[in-house]
Amino acid sequence: MQRQLGMFMVILITVSTVIIALLIHTLTMDKLRSIATLKLVGASDRTIIGLIVQEALMIGVTGFWLGVAFTAAMASHFPRRVLILPRDVGLLFGVVLVVCLLASVLAVRAAVKVEPSQARAG
């Protein structure tokens, strides 16, 4: 039973990573002109990377805490109980942070490659 739960968690983490990566990448692609404008006015790549990583972490942290709140609110409606220890919640929070950082890599690469000349009005 524990191996099944472990495999289920691995699959969920993999799917979550892909979804977060696609979301962050899409949001970044929508803002390429703004990123080019930031570069045009002198923003460093480090600043732009920081903005993207902050966005990814904010999405992950918000989703995590909404999930924890939803789980706590709905726990009494299920016939079987699963004991989630505080240590497990902390470990899962760490996994969420790592997943968000990994998921933002694709968007960061795209943002760093943007040329300031792409800031022109279109």
A tleap script that builds the chain and sets N, CA, C and O, in Angstrom:
source leaprc.protein.ff14SB
mol = sequence {
  NMET GLN ARG GLN LEU GLY MET PHE MET VAL
  ILE LEU ILE THR VAL SER THR VAL ILE ILE
  ALA LEU LEU ILE HIE THR LEU THR MET ASP
  LYS LEU ARG SER ILE ALA THR LEU LYS LEU
  VAL GLY ALA SER ASP ARG THR ILE ILE GLY
  LEU ILE VAL GLN GLU ALA LEU MET ILE GLY
  VAL THR GLY PHE TRP LEU GLY VAL ALA PHE
  THR ALA ALA MET ALA SER HIE PHE PRO ARG
  ARG VAL LEU ILE LEU PRO ARG ASP VAL GLY
  LEU LEU PHE GLY VAL VAL LEU VAL VAL CYS
  LEU LEU ALA SER VAL LEU ALA VAL ARG ALA
  ALA VAL LYS VAL GLU PRO SER GLN ALA ARG
  ALA CGLY
}
set mol.1.N position { 0.820 -1.185 0.000 }
set mol.1.CA position { 0.000 0.000 0.000 }
set mol.1.C position { 0.875 1.265 0.000 }
set mol.1.O position { 0.573 2.245 -0.681 }
set mol.2.N position { 1.950 1.217 0.769 }
set mol.2.CA position { 2.846 2.378 0.848 }
set mol.2.C position { 3.541 2.619 -0.494 }
set mol.2.O position { 3.750 3.768 -0.883 }
set mol.3.N position { 3.896 1.558 -1.196 }
set mol.3.CA position { 4.520 1.719 -2.507 }
set mol.3.C position { 3.542 2.316 -3.506 }
set mol.3.O position { 3.932 3.129 -4.344 }
set mol.4.N position { 2.282 1.924 -3.429 }
set mol.4.CA position { 1.280 2.488 -4.313 }
set mol.4.C position { 1.104 3.987 -4.050 }
set mol.4.O position { 1.025 4.782 -4.986 }
set mol.5.N position { 1.045 4.358 -2.795 }
set mol.5.CA position { 0.938 5.781 -2.455 }
set mol.5.C position { 2.170 6.543 -2.926 }
set mol.5.O position { 2.064 7.667 -3.416 }
set mol.6.N position { 3.333 5.931 -2.775 }
set mol.6.CA position { 4.570 6.565 -3.230 }
set mol.6.C position { 4.569 6.794 -4.734 }
set mol.6.O position { 4.950 7.866 -5.203 }
set mol.7.N position { 4.143 5.794 -5.485 }
set mol.7.CA position { 4.081 5.931 -6.944 }
set mol.7.C position { 3.051 6.982 -7.342 }
set mol.7.O position { 3.273 7.761 -8.269 }
set mol.8.N position { 1.931 6.998 -6.639 }
set mol.8.CA position { 0.897 7.992 -6.907 }
set mol.8.C position { 1.443 9.402 -6.669 }
set mol.8.O position { 1.164 10.315 -7.446 }
set mol.9.N position { 2.211 9.577 -5.610 }
set mol.9.CA position { 2.796 10.883 -5.308 }
set mol.9.C position { 3.818 11.277 -6.373 }
set mol.9.O position { 3.883 12.445 -6.755 }
set mol.10.N position { 4.602 10.343 -6.852 }
set mol.10.CA position { 5.580 10.640 -7.904 }
set mol.10.C position { 4.865 11.091 -9.177 }
set mol.10.O position { 5.285 12.048 -9.828 }
set mol.11.N position { 3.797 10.406 -9.520 }
set mol.11.CA position { 3.037 10.785 -10.712 }
set mol.11.C position { 2.429 12.174 -10.529 }
set mol.11.O position { 2.482 12.996 -11.444 }
set mol.12.N position { 1.862 12.442 -9.374 }
set mol.12.CA position { 1.266 13.754 -9.109 }
set mol.12.C position { 2.302 14.869 -9.159 }
set mol.12.O position { 2.032 15.942 -9.700 }
set mol.13.N position { 3.469 14.628 -8.608 }
set mol.13.CA position { 4.526 15.643 -8.621 }
set mol.13.C position { 4.993 15.890 -10.056 }
set mol.13.O position { 5.238 17.034 -10.437 }
set mol.14.N position { 5.116 14.831 -10.848 }
set mol.14.CA position { 5.525 14.985 -12.242 }
set mol.14.C position { 4.493 15.792 -13.024 }
set mol.14.O position { 4.849 16.711 -13.763 }
set mol.15.N position { 3.237 15.457 -12.867 }
set mol.15.CA position { 2.172 16.189 -13.565 }
set mol.15.C position { 2.139 17.648 -13.095 }
set mol.15.O position { 1.983 18.560 -13.907 }
set mol.16.N position { 2.285 17.863 -11.801 }
set mol.16.CA position { 2.289 19.225 -11.268 }
set mol.16.C position { 3.443 20.039 -11.841 }
set mol.16.O position { 3.273 21.213 -12.169 }
set mol.17.N position { 4.602 19.428 -11.962 }
set mol.17.CA position { 5.761 20.119 -12.523 }
set mol.17.C position { 5.482 20.554 -13.959 }
set mol.17.O position { 5.792 21.682 -14.343 }
set mol.18.N position { 4.905 19.667 -14.739 }
set mol.18.CA position { 4.604 19.995 -16.133 }
set mol.18.C position { 3.571 21.123 -16.206 }
set mol.18.O position { 3.722 22.050 -17.002 }
set mol.19.N position { 2.538 21.048 -15.391 }
set mol.19.CA position { 1.493 22.070 -15.413 }
set mol.19.C position { 2.050 23.428 -14.995 }
set mol.19.O position { 1.769 24.440 -15.638 }
set mol.20.N position { 2.832 23.452 -13.928 }
set mol.20.CA position { 3.416 24.720 -13.479 }
set mol.20.C position { 4.377 25.267 -14.529 }
set mol.20.O position { 4.401 26.472 -14.783 }
set mol.21.N position { 5.173 24.381 -15.142 }
set mol.21.CA position { 6.110 24.822 -16.177 }
set mol.21.C position { 5.368 25.442 -17.359 }
set mol.21.O position { 5.770 26.487 -17.869 }
set mol.22.N position { 4.297 24.805 -17.787 }
set mol.22.CA position { 3.519 25.344 -18.903 }
set mol.22.C position { 2.866 26.673 -18.537 }
set mol.22.O position { 2.829 27.595 -19.351 }
set mol.23.N position { 2.360 26.769 -17.335 }
set mol.23.CA position { 1.725 28.002 -16.887 }
set mol.23.C position { 2.728 29.148 -16.831 }
set mol.23.O position { 2.462 30.234 -17.348 }
set mol.24.N position { 3.866 28.915 -16.214 }
set mol.24.CA position { 4.889 29.957 -16.103 }
set mol.24.C position { 5.428 30.324 -17.483 }
set mol.24.O position { 5.646 31.500 -17.773 }
set mol.25.N position { 5.641 29.328 -18.327 }
set mol.25.CA position { 6.142 29.594 -19.678 }
set mol.25.C position { 5.140 30.434 -20.465 }
set mol.25.O position { 5.526 31.386 -21.144 }
set mol.26.N position { 3.867 30.091 -20.378 }
set mol.26.CA position { 2.832 30.853 -21.086 }
set mol.26.C position { 2.751 32.279 -20.568 }
set mol.26.O position { 2.663 33.224 -21.352 }
set mol.27.N position { 2.780 32.438 -19.258 }
set mol.27.CA position { 2.742 33.780 -18.690 }
set mol.27.C position { 3.959 34.604 -19.124 }
set mol.27.O position { 3.838 35.800 -19.388 }
set mol.28.N position { 5.114 33.971 -19.196 }
set mol.28.CA position { 6.332 34.665 -19.614 }
set mol.28.C position { 6.266 35.032 -21.093 }
set mol.28.O position { 6.666 36.132 -21.475 }
set mol.29.N position { 5.771 34.131 -21.922 }
set mol.29.CA position { 5.662 34.417 -23.355 }
set mol.29.C position { 4.712 35.599 -23.604 }
set mol.29.O position { 4.929 36.397 -24.515 }
set mol.30.N position { 3.669 35.698 -22.790 }
set mol.30.CA position { 2.742 36.823 -22.916 }
set mol.30.C position { 3.395 38.150 -22.540 }
set mol.30.O position { 2.936 39.213 -22.956 }
set mol.31.N position { 4.461 38.084 -21.756 }
set mol.31.CA position { 5.121 39.302 -21.283 }
set mol.31.C position { 6.462 39.574 -21.956 }
set mol.31.O position { 7.244 40.381 -21.453 }
set mol.32.N position { 6.743 38.931 -23.060 }
set mol.32.CA position { 8.052 39.114 -23.700 }
set mol.32.C position { 8.316 40.572 -24.085 }
set mol.32.O position { 9.443 41.051 -23.955 }
set mol.33.N position { 7.308 41.266 -24.547 }
set mol.33.CA position { 7.496 42.670 -24.918 }
set mol.33.C position { 7.846 43.502 -23.673 }
set mol.33.O position { 8.693 44.393 -23.741 }
set mol.34.N position { 7.208 43.217 -22.565 }
set mol.34.CA position { 7.513 43.925 -21.320 }
set mol.34.C position { 8.927 43.591 -20.829 }
set mol.34.O position { 9.643 44.454 -20.321 }
set mol.35.N position { 9.307 42.337 -20.990 }
set mol.35.CA position { 10.660 41.929 -20.599 }
set mol.35.C position { 11.686 42.630 -21.480 }
set mol.35.O position { 12.718 43.084 -20.986 }
set mol.36.N position { 11.413 42.723 -22.778 }
set mol.36.CA position { 12.320 43.429 -23.688 }
set mol.36.C position { 12.411 44.905 -23.296 }
set mol.36.O position { 13.488 45.498 -23.358 }
set mol.37.N position { 11.291 45.496 -22.896 }
set mol.37.CA position { 11.308 46.893 -22.455 }
set mol.37.C position { 12.153 47.060 -21.197 }
set mol.37.O position { 12.910 48.024 -21.076 }
set mol.38.N position { 12.024 46.128 -20.269 }
set mol.38.CA position { 12.860 46.181 -19.069 }
set mol.38.C position { 14.341 46.120 -19.437 }
set mol.38.O position { 15.156 46.854 -18.877 }
set mol.39.N position { 14.684 45.247 -20.373 }
set mol.39.CA position { 16.075 45.159 -20.811 }
set mol.39.C position { 16.515 46.451 -21.490 }
set mol.39.O position { 17.652 46.893 -21.326 }
set mol.40.N position { 15.607 47.051 -22.250 }
set mol.40.CA position { 15.917 48.291 -22.961 }
set mol.40.C position { 16.250 49.420 -21.993 }
set mol.40.O position { 17.122 50.242 -22.275 }
set mol.41.N position { 15.564 49.465 -20.857 }
set mol.41.CA position { 15.814 50.527 -19.875 }
set mol.41.C position { 16.925 50.159 -18.890 }
set mol.41.O position { 17.211 50.914 -17.961 }
set mol.42.N position { 17.550 48.992 -19.098 }
set mol.42.CA position { 18.729 48.666 -18.317 }
set mol.42.C position { 18.567 47.617 -17.240 }
set mol.42.O position { 19.488 47.427 -16.445 }
set mol.43.N position { 17.445 46.930 -17.176 }
set mol.43.CA position { 17.273 45.876 -16.169 }
set mol.43.C position { 18.207 44.715 -16.496 }
set mol.43.O position { 18.359 44.326 -17.654 }
set mol.44.N position { 18.812 44.187 -15.481 }
set mol.44.CA position { 19.737 43.070 -15.688 }
set mol.44.C position { 18.970 41.757 -15.841 }
set mol.44.O position { 17.803 41.652 -15.461 }
set mol.45.N position { 19.652 40.760 -16.407 }
set mol.45.CA position { 19.044 39.436 -16.528 }
set mol.45.C position { 18.699 38.885 -15.145 }
set mol.45.O position { 17.695 38.194 -14.973 }
set mol.46.N position { 19.529 39.195 -14.180 }
set mol.46.CA position { 19.291 38.726 -12.810 }
set mol.46.C position { 17.955 39.248 -12.278 }
set mol.46.O position { 17.220 38.512 -11.621 }
set mol.47.N position { 17.642 40.499 -12.555 }
set mol.47.CA position { 16.379 41.085 -12.117 }
set mol.47.C position { 15.203 40.388 -12.785 }
set mol.47.O position { 14.209 40.078 -12.128 }
set mol.48.N position { 15.309 40.140 -14.073 }
set mol.48.CA position { 14.236 39.480 -14.817 }
set mol.48.C position { 14.062 38.043 -14.346 }
set mol.48.O position { 12.936 37.571 -14.189 }
set mol.49.N position { 15.161 37.354 -14.123 }
set mol.49.CA position { 15.092 35.988 -13.599 }
set mol.49.C position { 14.405 35.990 -12.239 }
set mol.49.O position { 13.578 35.125 -11.952 }
set mol.50.N position { 14.750 36.964 -11.408 }
set mol.50.CA position { 14.127 37.071 -10.091 }
set mol.50.C position { 12.620 37.253 -10.176 }
set mol.50.O position { 11.873 36.664 -9.395 }
set mol.51.N position { 12.179 38.061 -11.117 }
set mol.51.CA position { 10.741 38.285 -11.292 }
set mol.51.C position { 10.018 36.996 -11.685 }
set mol.51.O position { 8.941 36.695 -11.172 }
set mol.52.N position { 10.620 36.250 -12.594 }
set mol.52.CA position { 9.986 35.003 -13.055 }
set mol.52.C position { 9.969 33.959 -11.944 }
set mol.52.O position { 8.963 33.279 -11.739 }
set mol.53.N position { 11.080 33.835 -11.234 }
set mol.53.CA position { 11.155 32.859 -10.144 }
set mol.53.C position { 10.179 33.240 -9.028 }
set mol.53.O position { 9.528 32.370 -8.449 }
set mol.54.N position { 10.076 34.531 -8.728 }
set mol.54.CA position { 9.111 34.965 -7.710 }
set mol.54.C position { 7.688 34.611 -8.115 }
set mol.54.O position { 6.893 34.163 -7.288 }
set mol.55.N position { 7.375 34.811 -9.369 }
set mol.55.CA position { 6.041 34.475 -9.863 }
set mol.55.C position { 5.772 32.977 -9.726 }
set mol.55.O position { 4.692 32.576 -9.292 }
set mol.56.N position { 6.741 32.161 -10.091 }
set mol.56.CA position { 6.586 30.709 -9.993 }
set mol.56.C position { 6.411 30.282 -8.538 }
set mol.56.O position { 5.551 29.458 -8.223 }
set mol.57.N position { 7.227 30.844 -7.659 }
set mol.57.CA position { 7.116 30.492 -6.242 }
set mol.57.C position { 5.789 30.953 -5.653 }
set mol.57.O position { 5.196 30.251 -4.834 }
set mol.58.N position { 5.325 32.120 -6.061 }
set mol.58.CA position { 4.049 32.621 -5.556 }
set mol.58.C position { 2.900 31.710 -5.990 }
set mol.58.O position { 1.997 31.428 -5.202 }
set mol.59.N position { 2.932 31.255 -7.230 }
set mol.59.CA position { 1.901 30.334 -7.703 }
set mol.59.C position { 1.957 29.031 -6.903 }
set mol.59.O position { 0.924 28.518 -6.473 }
set mol.60.N position { 3.153 28.506 -6.708 }
set mol.60.CA position { 3.305 27.256 -5.960 }
set mol.60.C position { 2.883 27.368 -4.512 }
set mol.60.O position { 2.175 26.500 -4.002 }
set mol.61.N position { 3.311 28.430 -3.840 }
set mol.61.CA position { 2.975 28.615 -2.425 }
set mol.61.C position { 1.472 28.830 -2.260 }
set mol.61.O position { 0.858 28.258 -1.360 }
set mol.62.N position { 0.882 29.648 -3.121 }
set mol.62.CA position { -0.560 29.891 -3.047 }
set mol.62.C position { -1.336 28.598 -3.284 }
set mol.62.O position { -2.273 28.288 -2.548 }
set mol.63.N position { -0.951 27.855 -4.299 }
set mol.63.CA position { -1.611 26.581 -4.579 }
set mol.63.C position { -1.451 25.587 -3.443 }
set mol.63.O position { -2.388 24.861 -3.112 }
set mol.64.N position { -0.266 25.552 -2.843 }
set mol.64.CA position { -0.022 24.631 -1.732 }
set mol.64.C position { -0.938 24.945 -0.562 }
set mol.64.O position { -1.594 24.053 -0.024 }
set mol.65.N position { -0.984 26.213 -0.167 }
set mol.65.CA position { -1.793 26.570 1.004 }
set mol.65.C position { -3.285 26.468 0.720 }
set mol.65.O position { -4.061 26.155 1.623 }
set mol.66.N position { -3.700 26.725 -0.512 }
set mol.66.CA position { -5.105 26.491 -0.866 }
set mol.66.C position { -5.426 24.991 -0.782 }
set mol.66.O position { -6.501 24.605 -0.324 }
set mol.67.N position { -4.496 24.168 -1.221 }
set mol.67.CA position { -4.674 22.719 -1.129 }
set mol.67.C position { -4.736 22.238 0.306 }
set mol.67.O position { -5.557 21.383 0.639 }
set mol.68.N position { -3.878 22.775 1.159 }
set mol.68.CA position { -3.899 22.400 2.582 }
set mol.68.C position { -5.228 22.820 3.209 }
set mol.68.O position { -5.835 22.051 3.955 }
set mol.69.N position { -5.677 24.034 2.907 }
set mol.69.CA position { -6.948 24.517 3.463 }
set mol.69.C position { -8.118 23.668 2.955 }
set mol.69.O position { -9.009 23.318 3.729 }
set mol.70.N position { -8.120 23.340 1.680 }
set mol.70.CA position { -9.187 22.522 1.118 }
set mol.70.C position { -9.180 21.126 1.731 }
set mol.70.O position { -10.235 20.576 2.045 }
set mol.71.N position { -8.002 20.561 1.899 }
set mol.71.CA position { -7.888 19.234 2.514 }
set mol.71.C position { -8.430 19.256 3.933 }
set mol.71.O position { -9.168 18.354 4.330 }
set mol.72.N position { -8.073 20.276 4.700 }
set mol.72.CA position { -8.559 20.381 6.080 }
set mol.72.C position { -10.072 20.564 6.121 }
set mol.72.O position { -10.745 19.997 6.982 }
set mol.73.N position { -10.604 21.351 5.199 }
set mol.73.CA position { -12.042 21.607 5.183 }
set mol.73.C position { -12.843 20.378 4.758 }
set mol.73.O position { -13.958 20.177 5.239 }
set mol.74.N position { -12.304 19.570 3.880 }
set mol.74.CA position { -13.044 18.437 3.333 }
set mol.74.C position { -12.739 17.113 4.028 }
set mol.74.O position { -13.377 16.105 3.722 }
set mol.75.N position { -11.798 17.088 4.938 }
set mol.75.CA position { -11.364 15.830 5.557 }
set mol.75.C position { -12.511 15.088 6.233 }
set mol.75.O position { -12.552 13.858 6.188 }
set mol.76.N position { -13.433 15.794 6.849 }
set mol.76.CA position { -14.519 15.123 7.574 }
set mol.76.C position { -15.559 14.515 6.631 }
set mol.76.O position { -16.409 13.750 7.088 }
set mol.77.N position { -15.523 14.823 5.347 }
set mol.77.CA position { -16.507 14.312 4.396 }
set mol.77.C position { -16.097 12.994 3.744 }
set mol.77.O position { -16.864 12.440 2.956 }
set mol.78.N position { -14.925 12.487 4.050 }
set mol.78.CA position { -14.451 11.255 3.448 }
set mol.78.C position { -14.533 10.114 4.464 }
set mol.78.O position { -14.264 10.315 5.649 }
set mol.79.N position { -14.905 8.917 4.000 }
set mol.79.CA position { -15.069 7.791 4.924 }
set mol.79.C position { -13.756 7.256 5.489 }
set mol.79.O position { -13.749 6.685 6.580 }
set mol.80.N position { -12.661 7.423 4.784 }
set mol.80.CA position { -11.370 6.938 5.273 }
set mol.80.C position { -10.481 8.124 5.580 }
set mol.80.O position { -10.493 9.131 4.871 }
set mol.81.N position { -9.729 7.995 6.620 }
set mol.81.CA position { -8.836 9.072 7.045 }
set mol.81.C position { -7.391 8.730 6.675 }
set mol.81.O position { -6.964 7.579 6.764 }
set mol.82.N position { -6.668 9.738 6.269 }
set mol.82.CA position { -5.237 9.603 6.031 }
set mol.82.C position { -4.556 10.579 6.969 }
set mol.82.O position { -4.832 11.778 6.942 }
set mol.83.N position { -3.677 10.067 7.788 }
set mol.83.CA position { -2.980 10.910 8.750 }
set mol.83.C position { -1.816 11.609 8.058 }
set mol.83.O position { -0.909 10.965 7.533 }
set mol.84.N position { -1.859 12.926 8.068 }
set mol.84.CA position { -0.781 13.718 7.487 }
set mol.84.C position { -0.082 14.429 8.633 }
set mol.84.O position { -0.658 15.304 9.280 }
set mol.85.N position { 1.145 14.053 8.875 }
set mol.85.CA position { 1.916 14.637 9.967 }
set mol.85.C position { 2.483 15.990 9.559 }
set mol.85.O position { 2.711 16.236 8.374 }
set mol.86.N position { 2.710 16.863 10.522 }
set mol.86.CA position { 3.306 18.171 10.201 }
set mol.86.C position { 4.634 18.041 9.454 }
set mol.86.O position { 4.951 18.864 8.595 }
set mol.87.N position { 5.399 17.017 9.781 }
set mol.87.CA position { 6.671 16.786 9.090 }
set mol.87.C position { 6.424 16.515 7.604 }
set mol.87.O position { 7.168 16.984 6.742 }
set mol.88.N position { 5.368 15.750 7.323 }
set mol.88.CA position { 5.023 15.445 5.934 }
set mol.88.C position { 4.588 16.702 5.185 }
set mol.88.O position { 4.927 16.880 4.015 }
set mol.89.N position { 3.839 17.570 5.858 }
set mol.89.CA position { 3.401 18.823 5.233 }
set mol.89.C position { 4.627 19.694 4.930 }
set mol.89.O position { 4.713 20.297 3.860 }
set mol.90.N position { 5.556 19.755 5.858 }
set mol.90.CA position { 6.786 20.529 5.644 }
set mol.90.C position { 7.604 19.970 4.489 }
set mol.90.O position { 8.129 20.723 3.669 }
set mol.91.N position { 7.710 18.647 4.428 }
set mol.91.CA position { 8.452 18.006 3.341 }
set mol.91.C position { 7.774 18.274 1.996 }
set mol.91.O position { 8.444 18.562 1.005 }
set mol.92.N position { 6.463 18.178 1.969 }
set mol.92.CA position { 5.728 18.448 0.738 }
set mol.92.C position { 5.876 19.903 0.316 }
set mol.92.O position { 5.967 20.196 -0.876 }
set mol.93.N position { 5.901 20.815 1.281 }
set mol.93.CA position { 6.108 22.227 0.962 }
set mol.93.C position { 7.473 22.431 0.313 }
set mol.93.O position { 7.598 23.189 -0.649 }
set mol.94.N position { 8.487 21.762 0.833 }
set mol.94.CA position { 9.818 21.830 0.232 }
set mol.94.C position { 9.823 21.281 -1.189 }
set mol.94.O position { 10.466 21.844 -2.075 }
set mol.95.N position { 9.110 20.187 -1.402 }
set mol.95.CA position { 9.013 19.599 -2.739 }
set mol.95.C position { 8.324 20.580 -3.689 }
set mol.95.O position { 8.745 20.731 -4.836 }
set mol.96.N position { 7.274 21.242 -3.219 }
set mol.96.CA position { 6.558 22.220 -4.046 }
set mol.96.C position { 7.502 23.354 -4.454 }
set mol.96.O position { 7.494 23.781 -5.608 }
set mol.97.N position { 8.305 23.837 -3.523 }
set mol.97.CA position { 9.251 24.911 -3.843 }
set mol.97.C position { 10.259 24.466 -4.902 }
set mol.97.O position { 10.545 25.206 -5.843 }
set mol.98.N position { 10.791 23.265 -4.747 }
set mol.98.CA position { 11.763 22.740 -5.722 }
set mol.98.C position { 11.099 22.563 -7.085 }
set mol.98.O position { 11.688 22.898 -8.113 }
set mol.99.N position { 9.880 22.039 -7.096 }
set mol.99.CA position { 9.145 21.847 -8.355 }
set mol.99.C position { 8.936 23.187 -9.052 }
set mol.99.O position { 9.101 23.287 -10.268 }
set mol.100.N position { 8.576 24.209 -8.295 }
set mol.100.CA position { 8.359 25.539 -8.884 }
set mol.100.C position { 9.649 26.101 -9.465 }
set mol.100.O position { 9.641 26.697 -10.542 }
set mol.101.N position { 10.750 25.913 -8.759 }
set mol.101.CA position { 12.039 26.389 -9.280 }
set mol.101.C position { 12.413 25.663 -10.563 }
set mol.101.O position { 12.863 26.286 -11.525 }
set mol.102.N position { 12.228 24.350 -10.581 }
set mol.102.CA position { 12.532 23.578 -11.794 }
set mol.102.C position { 11.602 23.968 -12.938 }
set mol.102.O position { 12.024 24.049 -14.091 }
set mol.103.N position { 10.342 24.206 -12.612 }
set mol.103.CA position { 9.368 24.541 -13.645 }
set mol.103.C position { 9.640 25.904 -14.267 }
set mol.103.O position { 9.257 26.141 -15.412 }
set mol.104.N position { 10.287 26.795 -13.544 }
set mol.104.CA position { 10.540 28.135 -14.069 }
set mol.104.C position { 11.768 28.198 -14.982 }
set mol.104.O position { 12.018 29.231 -15.603 }
set mol.105.N position { 12.522 27.129 -15.070 }
set mol.105.CA position { 13.758 27.133 -15.863 }
set mol.105.C position { 13.481 27.436 -17.338 }
set mol.105.O position { 14.200 28.224 -17.952 }
set mol.106.N position { 12.459 26.824 -17.901 }
set mol.106.CA position { 12.142 27.032 -19.313 }
set mol.106.C position { 11.767 28.490 -19.590 }
set mol.106.O position { 12.203 29.068 -20.585 }
set mol.107.N position { 10.969 29.072 -18.718 }
set mol.107.CA position { 10.573 30.469 -18.883 }
set mol.107.C position { 11.764 31.403 -18.717 }
set mol.107.O position { 11.884 32.393 -19.439 }
set mol.108.N position { 12.634 31.097 -17.780 }
set mol.108.CA position { 13.824 31.922 -17.553 }
set mol.108.C position { 14.711 31.900 -18.794 }
set mol.108.O position { 15.224 32.940 -19.206 }
set mol.109.N position { 14.892 30.735 -19.386 }
set mol.109.CA position { 15.720 30.643 -20.597 }
set mol.109.C position { 15.152 31.494 -21.718 }
set mol.109.O position { 15.896 32.174 -22.425 }
set mol.110.N position { 13.831 31.458 -21.884 }
set mol.110.CA position { 13.191 32.247 -22.944 }
set mol.110.C position { 13.325 33.739 -22.654 }
set mol.110.O position { 13.545 34.526 -23.575 }
set mol.111.N position { 13.197 34.137 -21.405 }
set mol.111.CA position { 13.263 35.555 -21.053 }
set mol.111.C position { 14.674 36.108 -21.217 }
set mol.111.O position { 14.845 37.258 -21.622 }
set mol.112.N position { 15.670 35.311 -20.911 }
set mol.112.CA position { 17.054 35.770 -21.016 }
set mol.112.C position { 17.450 35.963 -22.481 }
set mol.112.O position { 18.298 36.802 -22.784 }
set mol.113.N position { 16.849 35.201 -23.384 }
set mol.113.CA position { 17.183 35.294 -24.805 }
set mol.113.C position { 16.515 36.474 -25.507 }
set mol.113.O position { 16.854 36.781 -26.650 }
set mol.114.N position { 15.577 37.134 -24.845 }
set mol.114.CA position { 14.843 38.245 -25.473 }
set mol.114.C position { 15.792 39.414 -25.714 }
set mol.114.O position { 16.578 39.788 -24.844 }
set mol.115.N position { 15.703 39.975 -26.901 }
set mol.115.CA position { 16.518 41.136 -27.264 }
set mol.115.C position { 15.741 42.420 -26.949 }
set mol.115.O position { 14.523 42.458 -27.126 }
set mol.116.N position { 16.423 43.463 -26.488 }
set mol.116.CA position { 15.748 44.737 -26.212 }
set mol.116.C position { 15.046 45.310 -27.436 }
set mol.116.O position { 14.092 46.074 -27.288 }
set mol.117.N position { 15.485 44.967 -28.625 }
set mol.117.CA position { 14.865 45.483 -29.842 }
set mol.117.C position { 13.434 44.965 -30.031 }
set mol.117.O position { 12.686 45.510 -30.842 }
set mol.118.N position { 13.055 43.941 -29.307 }
set mol.118.CA position { 11.707 43.394 -29.405 }
set mol.118.C position { 10.685 44.236 -28.633 }
set mol.118.O position { 9.504 43.891 -28.597 }
set mol.119.N position { 11.128 45.328 -28.019 }
set mol.119.CA position { 10.255 46.164 -27.205 }
set mol.119.C position { 9.414 47.118 -28.042 }
set mol.119.O position { 8.541 47.800 -27.506 }
set mol.120.N position { 9.659 47.174 -29.326 }
set mol.120.CA position { 8.930 48.128 -30.166 }
set mol.120.C position { 7.434 47.830 -30.133 }
set mol.120.O position { 7.013 46.697 -29.897 }
set mol.121.N position { 6.658 48.855 -30.370 }
set mol.121.CA position { 5.196 48.705 -30.370 }
set mol.121.C position { 4.783 47.870 -31.568 }
set mol.121.O position { 5.369 47.973 -32.646 }
set mol.122.N position { 3.777 47.052 -31.370 }
set mol.122.CA position { 3.379 46.194 -32.459 }
set mol.122.C position { 1.960 46.257 -32.663 }
set mol.122.O position { 1.433 45.589 -33.553 }
savepdb mol mol.pdb
quit
